[in-house]
Amino acid sequence: MDTTAFSSGTFVGRLWRPGIGPAVVTLRKGRVIDVTCREVPTLSALLERHDSVAWLRATQGEDVCALTDLTASDDPDALRLLAPADLQAIKAAGVTFARSMLERVIEERAGGDLTRAEEIRSKVQAMIGDSLRGLVPGSEKAMQVKALLQAEGMWSQYLEVGIGPDAEVFSKCQPMAAVGWGATVGLHPISQWNNPEPEIVLAVSSKGHILGATLGNDVNLRDVEGRSALLLSKAKDNNASCAIGPFIRLFDETYSLDDTRAAELTLTVKGTDGFVLNGRSSMKEISRDPADIVKQTIGRHHQYPDGFLLFLGTLFAPTEDRGAKGQGFTHHLGDHVTIAEPHLGALENTVRLSTEAPKWTFGTGALMRNLAGRGLL
């Protein structure tokens, strides 16, 4: 693991300790410190404190290992990083960037058939051009563009959530179903057209306070969702289909929400066939402000008693051909995916089928039994 990003700032995460179970950890001078206690038995409990940064700095904890000692592993009994979320809901915002919004339209019009994508992409871009860039969703100008597109027979449900007043926010997976740094990330075996999605993920308290940020891979099955938006859950929520980490960087004097607004994410996919794909996602190009997406997620209309993590969407939508001309990019099994950002580190995962990834067996009930057995509840 590259430790450069962790030389300053306040980081929290979760670690599986063999023979013990999940632990809440922080980083100090390259060391992983277990701060789990009756006050903070879960990461959710830590993030619900009004003084989480000060509490971490004042708590001695137990030195477990060096950060460089941690290695990628799917072994359920190995010392390994878990996704930095336990009781929190895992939510995701879709279609938050104009460029990726066009790709959703292309998927829809192709009906999930990747062989039609290039032809449809040319037609859509010729008709829409740059008319969507710089639009403020829900604004008067956005509604004018909507009327124009409807008149041209080009309106789409993806354009509705991309430039309309209401953001698309969906449940990515159940609490504790996400995987962490170094784990397998899974593709549903029915999918033949898919890609990683590098995203900023916000940590939000039950009161709606934005507390920090981390990295996420919102794995995208383009053919499944392209067949029908009603297949979104099948496309998004599968075994190991959500990766988050390595750690949440809490907002303090060194890092703020404005830093996430300016984040520049890089993506590298390295295949066992020698293929390499490089991509990026710039938060400066997001169509909706992160704070607005949070307000649309939590409020009097919807509560999250244990808080939530929120994927903010991605600019990245790969069109580079990996195989036959015009068929664009899709994952091959064994791809190594790295999503990186200078302030947040690098999230690394290897692509397998969801049916080949380790089964998810440690849910909320198992967590409660484990914590009770350790005298933490």
C-alpha positions in Angstrom: 0.0 0.0 0.0 1.2 3.5 -0.9 1.2 5.4 2.4 2.1 8.9 1.0 -1.4 10.3 1.4 -1.6 9.3 5.1 1.4 11.4 6.3 -1.0 14.1 7.7 -4.7 14.3 8.5 -7.2 12.3 10.6 -8.0 8.9 9.1 -10.4 6.3 10.5 -11.3 2.8 9.2 -12.0 -0.8 10.1 -9.7 -3.7 10.4 -10.4 -7.4 10.7 -8.3 -8.8 13.6 -7.9 -12.6 13.5 -9.4 -14.2 16.6 -11.1 -11.0 17.6 -13.2 -9.5 14.9 -13.8 -6.1 13.4 -12.0 -3.1 15.0 -12.3 0.6 14.6 -8.9 2.0 13.8 -7.0 5.2 13.2 -3.6 6.0 11.8 -0.6 7.5 13.7 2.8 7.9 12.1 2.3 5.0 9.8 0.9 2.7 12.5 -2.6 1.2 12.7 -4.2 1.9 16.1 -7.2 0.0 17.4 -9.5 2.5 19.3 -12.5 0.1 19.7 -14.1 0.5 23.2 -17.4 0.6 24.9 -17.7 4.3 23.9 -16.9 3.5 20.3 -17.8 -0.1 19.5 -18.5 0.7 15.9 -17.3 3.2 13.3 -20.9 4.4 13.1 -20.7 5.3 16.8 -17.5 7.2 16.3 -19.0 9.3 13.5 -22.1 10.1 15.6 -19.9 11.8 18.2 -19.8 15.6 18.1 -16.1 15.5 18.9 -14.9 12.6 16.8 -11.6 14.2 15.7 -10.7 15.4 19.2 -11.8 12.0 20.7 -9.4 10.1 18.3 -6.5 12.4 19.2 -7.1 11.9 23.0 -7.6 8.2 22.9 -4.5 6.0 23.3 -5.8 2.8 21.7 -3.7 -0.3 20.9 -0.9 -0.4 18.3 -1.8 -3.3 16.0 0.7 -3.1 13.1 2.4 -0.9 10.6 0.2 0.3 7.7 2.8 -1.3 5.4 2.1 -4.7 7.0 -1.4 -4.9 5.6 -1.7 -6.9 2.4 -4.5 -7.7 -0.1 -6.5 -10.7 1.0 -9.8 -12.5 0.7 -9.0 -14.8 3.5 -11.8 -14.3 6.1 -9.3 -15.0 8.9 -6.5 -12.8 7.7 -5.5 -9.4 9.2 -7.0 -7.1 6.6 -8.7 -3.8 5.9 -12.5 -3.8 5.8 -14.7 -1.2 4.1 -14.8 1.9 6.5 -18.5 1.5 7.3 -20.5 -0.9 9.5 -24.0 0.1 10.5 -24.2 3.0 8.0 -26.5 2.7 5.0 -24.5 2.7 1.7 -26.2 5.1 -0.8 -25.2 6.3 -4.2 -26.0 9.3 -6.5 -26.2 8.6 -10.2 -25.9 10.7 -13.3 -24.2 13.6 -11.6 -21.8 14.5 -14.5 -22.8 15.6 -18.0 -20.4 13.3 -19.8 -21.4 10.2 -18.0 -25.0 11.2 -18.3 -24.7 10.9 -22.1 -23.3 7.4 -21.7 -26.3 6.4 -19.6 -28.5 7.7 -22.5 -26.4 5.6 -24.9 -26.8 2.5 -22.8 -30.6 3.0 -22.7 -30.9 3.5 -26.4 -28.6 0.5 -27.1 -30.8 -1.6 -24.8 -27.6 -2.9 -23.2 -26.1 -4.1 -26.5 -22.5 -2.9 -26.6 -22.2 -3.5 -30.3 -24.6 -0.6 -31.0 -23.0 1.9 -28.6 -20.6 3.6 -31.0 -23.2 4.3 -33.6 -25.7 5.6 -31.1 -22.9 7.7 -29.4 -22.2 9.5 -32.6 -25.9 10.3 -33.2 -26.5 11.5 -29.6 -23.4 13.7 -29.5 -24.3 15.2 -32.9 -27.7 16.2 -31.6 -26.9 17.3 -28.1 -23.3 18.6 -28.6 -22.2 20.8 -25.7 -25.7 22.0 -24.7 -25.5 20.2 -21.4 -22.2 21.5 -20.2 -22.4 24.0 -17.4 -26.1 23.5 -16.8 -27.4 23.9 -13.3 -29.8 21.0 -12.7 -33.4 22.3 -12.2 -32.5 25.8 -13.5 -34.6 27.7 -16.0 -31.9 27.1 -18.7 -32.0 23.4 -17.9 -35.7 23.3 -18.3 -35.3 25.0 -21.7 -32.8 22.4 -22.8 -35.3 19.7 -21.6 -38.0 21.2 -23.7 -35.7 21.3 -26.7 -34.7 17.6 -26.3 -38.2 16.5 -25.8 -39.2 18.2 -29.1 -36.3 16.4 -30.8 -37.5 13.0 -29.4 -34.3 12.8 -27.4 -35.7 12.9 -23.8 -34.5 10.2 -21.4 -35.0 9.2 -17.8 -31.3 9.8 -17.4 -31.5 13.3 -18.7 -34.3 13.9 -16.2 -32.2 13.1 -13.2 -29.1 14.6 -14.8 -30.5 18.1 -15.4 -33.9 18.0 -13.7 -34.5 19.3 -10.1 -34.3 15.9 -8.4 -31.1 13.9 -7.9 -31.0 10.1 -8.4 -30.1 8.5 -5.1 -30.3 4.8 -4.6 -29.2 2.1 -2.2 -25.9 0.6 -3.4 -25.8 -2.3 -1.0 -26.7 -3.4 2.5 -24.7 -2.2 5.6 -21.4 -4.1 5.8 -21.8 -5.7 2.3 -19.1 -3.4 0.9 -15.6 -4.7 0.5 -12.4 -2.8 1.4 -8.9 -2.2 0.1 -7.3 -5.3 -1.4 -10.4 -7.4 -1.6 -12.1 -9.0 -4.7 -14.7 -6.8 -6.4 -17.5 -8.8 -8.1 -19.3 -8.8 -11.4 -22.7 -10.5 -11.8 -22.0 -13.4 -14.2 -24.8 -12.4 -16.6 -23.0 -9.1 -17.5 -20.9 -8.8 -20.6 -20.5 -5.0 -20.6 -19.3 -3.4 -17.4 -16.7 -1.0 -16.0 -15.4 0.4 -12.7 -16.7 3.8 -11.5 -14.2 5.9 -9.5 -16.0 8.1 -7.0 -15.7 10.2 -3.9 -17.7 8.8 -1.1 -18.9 11.1 1.7 -19.4 10.0 5.4 -22.6 11.6 6.7 -24.0 11.5 10.3 -27.6 10.8 11.3 -28.0 14.6 11.6 -26.9 15.1 8.0 -23.5 16.5 8.9 -20.8 15.8 6.3 -17.9 14.5 8.3 -15.3 13.3 5.8 -14.6 11.5 2.6 -13.1 8.3 1.1 -12.9 6.6 -2.3 -15.3 4.1 -3.8 -15.8 1.9 -6.8 -19.5 1.8 -7.7 -19.1 -1.2 -10.1 -21.3 -0.6 -13.2 -23.1 -3.3 -15.3 -23.8 -1.3 -18.4 -25.7 -4.0 -20.2 -28.0 -4.9 -17.3 -29.1 -1.4 -16.5 -29.2 -0.5 -20.2 -31.9 -3.2 -20.8 -34.1 -1.5 -18.2 -33.6 1.1 -15.4 -35.9 -1.2 -13.3 -32.9 -3.6 -13.2 -30.9 -1.1 -11.3 -30.8 -3.2 -8.1 -29.7 -6.3 -10.1 -27.0 -4.2 -11.8 -25.7 -2.5 -8.7 -26.3 -4.7 -5.6 -24.4 -8.0 -5.9 -21.9 -9.9 -3.8 -18.7 -7.8 -3.5 -20.0 -5.2 -6.1 -19.2 -2.2 -3.9 -15.6 -1.3 -2.8 -14.9 1.6 -0.3 -11.6 2.7 1.3 -8.9 2.5 2.3 -9.9 5.0 5.1 -12.2 7.9 5.7 -10.4 11.1 6.0 -12.3 13.2 8.6 -12.7 17.0 8.1 -10.2 18.9 10.3 -7.8 21.8 10.0 -6.0 19.9 7.1 -8.9 18.8 5.0 -12.4 20.0 4.2 -15.5 19.6 2.0 -13.9 22.2 -0.4 -11.0 19.7 -0.9 -13.5 17.1 -2.0 -15.1 19.6 -4.4 -11.7 20.0 -6.0 -10.7 16.3 -5.9 -9.0 14.9 -9.0 -9.4 11.1 -9.1 -7.3 8.8 -11.3 -8.2 5.3 -12.4 -5.9 2.5 -13.6 -7.1 -0.9 -14.9 -4.4 -3.5 -15.5 -5.5 -6.7 -17.1 -3.8 -10.1 -17.0 -3.7 -9.8 -20.9 -1.4 -6.7 -20.7 -4.2 -4.3 -21.3 -3.9 -1.0 -19.4 -6.7 1.7 -19.1 -6.1 5.1 -17.6 -9.0 7.4 -16.7 -9.9 10.3 -14.5 -12.8 11.9 -12.7 -12.7 15.5 -11.7 -15.1 16.7 -9.0 -14.8 20.2 -10.5 -17.1 19.0 -13.3 -19.9 17.6 -11.1 -23.3 19.1 -12.0 -24.7 19.0 -8.5 -22.9 20.3 -5.4 -22.1 17.5 -2.9 -23.9 19.3 -0.1 -27.1 19.5 -2.2 -27.0 15.8 -2.9 -26.7 15.1 0.8 -29.7 17.4 1.5 -31.7 15.5 -1.1 -30.7 12.2 0.6 -31.5 13.0 4.3 -34.1 15.3 5.9 -37.6 15.2 7.3 -38.5 13.0 4.3 -35.8 10.3 5.1 -33.8 9.5 8.2 -30.7 7.4 8.7 -30.3 6.7 12.4 -26.8 5.2 12.0 -25.6 7.7 9.3 -24.7 6.8 5.8 -22.0 6.8 3.2 -22.8 8.5 -0.1 -21.2 7.8 -3.5 -21.2 11.1 -5.5 -21.1 9.7 -9.0 -18.4 9.8 -11.6 -17.2 11.6 -14.7 -15.6 8.4 -16.0 -17.4 6.5 -18.7 -14.8 4.4 -20.8 -15.3 4.3 -24.6 -11.8 3.0 -25.5 -11.9 -0.3 -27.4 -10.4 -3.2 -25.6 -11.2 -5.9 -28.2 -13.2 -5.6 -31.4 -13.5 -2.1 -32.9 -16.6 -0.2 -31.7 -17.2 -2.5 -28.7 -15.6 -0.2 -26.2 -14.3 -1.2 -22.8 -15.5 -4.0 -20.6 -13.8 -5.8 -17.7 -11.9 -9.1 -18.0 -11.6 -11.3 -15.0 -8.4 -10.7 -13.1 -8.3 -6.9 -13.8 -6.5 -5.0 -11.1 -8.3 -1.7 -10.4 -6.7 1.2 -8.7 -8.6 4.4 -7.8 -6.4 7.1 -6.3 -6.6 10.7 -5.1 -3.7 12.6 -3.4 -5.6 13.4 -0.2 -7.3 10.0 0.2 -4.8 7.4 -0.9 -5.5 4.5 -3.3 -8.3 1.9 -3.3 -7.1 -1.3 -5.0 -9.3 -4.3 -5.9 -9.1 -7.3 -8.2 -12.1 -8.2 -10.5 -13.8 -11.6 -10.2 -17.3 -12.8 -10.7 -19.7 -12.2 -7.8 -20.2 -16.0 -7.7 -16.4 -16.5 -7.2 -15.9 -13.7 -4.6 -16.0 -14.8 -0.9 -19.6 -15.1 0.4 -20.8 -12.3 2.6 -21.6 -13.9 5.9 -20.8 -11.3 8.6 -23.9 -9.1 8.8 -25.5 -6.9 11.5 -26.5 -9.9 13.7 -23.0 -11.3 13.6 -21.5 -7.9 14.5 -23.8 -7.5 17.5 -23.0 -11.0 18.8 -19.3 -10.4 18.3 -19.3 -7.0 20.1 -21.5 -8.5 22.9 -19.0 -11.4 23.3 -16.1 -8.9 23.6 -18.0 -6.9 26.3 -18.3 -3.8 24.1 -22.1 -3.5 24.2 
